[in-house]
């Protein structure tokens, strides 16, 4: 597990760089705010994103199960699901982790005595990242379905209230109910 040792040495730098890449997916004004503001109450999106990325990365390193990774990834995906991101852009930040790891470990990998072993371990790690992206897409779709359901229910409720207010609603009698005699 030579890769695990290298990652452990650079873990904080990797997470911070990954966060910077995620923030860069936002419009420039938002990105500046997310980078600058550290207060969790003034910047809940940035704080939640950083905590989520940290937990997800830790889970990937420690071989967490799908449920754990899903619950760690959920907060950041949930935020991006209600923002103006396409599905691919909402989850693409997960793939950025591959570049960040490669970037942060490039020097160490080039100097490592067993590069082939590191490359194999990187392939395994990248496969985990790919799987994580699929989990992220599932979370995104569930969030979008929930959001669309809320919107549809809101429109139905609003339409009902408008029709009732305009006195355009009435009870519709059951068809054939008036023809049924109690003696039959």
N, C-alpha and C positions, 0 to 999 in steps of 0.2 A: 504494500500500500504506500508506495512512494508518493503518489499524487496526493493522498490524504494529508501527508506531512507537509507538502508544499502548500496546499490550500490552507491548512491550519495556520501556517506562518503568515499568510496574506489575507486571511478571512475578512478582517475589518476593512481592508482596502478594497477587496472584491465587492463586498456589500455596498460600500459607499459609492464605488464607481457604477455599480448596477443601478443604484438609486438615481445617480446623475443621468444615466441613460434613460431611465423611466421618466424622469422629470422632463427630459428633452423631447419627449413625445407630446408634450402639452404646448399650447401657444406660448410665445416668448414671454409675455407679461405674466402669465400663470407660472411658467417655469421659474422666472426670477423670484416670484413670491414664494414658491415651494422650496427653493434653495435657501432663501434668505431667512424666512420665518421659522424659528425653532420651537415656539410656544405651541403646545399641543392643542390649546383652546383657540388660538388664533389661526392655526394651520392644522386642522384635523385630518385633512386629506394627506398632507405630507407625513404627518406623524404615523397615521395608519399604514400608509404605503411603506414607510421605513420599517415599522415593526413586522409587517407582513413579509417583506422581502427577507428580513433577518431570520424569521421563523422558517420560511420556506427553504432558504439556503441551508440552515442548520438541519432541517429535516432531510434534505437531499444527501447531505454528508453522512448522516447517521442512519440512513436506510429506513426512514419513516414509512409507514404504510399509507395507502391511498387515502384513507379517511383523515389521517393526520395532515397530510399534505393538502388535501382539499380544504380542511378547516383553516389551515394557515394561509392558503391562497385566497380564500373566499372574500375577506375584507377588501383587498385591493381590486379584485375583479368586480365585486359588487359596486364599488365606487365608479369604476370605468364603464360599467353597464348602464349607469344612469347619465353618463356624460355623452358628449357628442362624438363617440368613437364608432367606427365600423367594427364588426366582429373581429376581423383580422387585426386591426390596429389595437383593439382592446386587449388582446392576448399576446400580441407580438413582442411585448417587453420581456416575456419569458425567454424567448430565443436569444435576446440580447445577452443573457447570462453566459452563453457559450463564448461570445466574443470577449466579454469582460474577463472570464477565467483565462482564456488564451492570452489576452493582452497583459494581465497582471502577472502571469507565470512565465511569460516568454523567455526572460533572461534565465530563470532557474531551470526551465526545461532544456534550453540550449546547452547549459553547463552540466546537466545531470548525466551521470555515468551510464544510466540505463534508459535511454530515450525511448526505445521500443516498448518497454514496460509502461512508461508514462503515457505514451500514445495509446496503448490498449486501454489503460485506465481512463484516459480522457474520452475515448469512444464510449465506454460504459457510462461515464458521467453524462455525456451528451445524449445518450439514449434515455437516461432518466429525465433530462431536461425536456426532451421531445414528449415523453409521457406526461410530464407536468403540464405542458402546453395543451394537451388533449383534455386533461382534467380541468384546466382553466377555461377551455372552450365550453365544456359541459356546464360549468358554473355560470359562465356568461349567458348561455342560452336559457338556463333556469331563471336567472334574474330577469332577462328580457321578457320571458313568458309571463312571469309574475307581474312585471310592470305593465305589460299590455293587458293583462287581465284586470288590473286595478283601473286602467284607463277605460276599458270597455264597461266595467261596472259603474264607473263614475258617469259615463255618457248615458247609460241606461237610467240611472237614478235621476240625473238631471232632466232627461227627456220626460220621465214619468212625472216629476214635480211640475214641469212646465205644462204638460197636458192636463194635469189635475187642476192647476191654477187657472187655466183657460177654460175649465169645466168641459173638457172634451173627452173625458173618460166616463164610461158607464158600465154597469154590470151586464154581461151578456148571458141571457138565460140558456140553460142546457137545452140542446136540441132534443125534442121529443119528450121532455119532462112533463109538459102540460097534458099530454095524451095518456099518461099512465093512470089508470084508475086504481084506487086502493083495494077494490074487491077482486082483482084478478090474481 
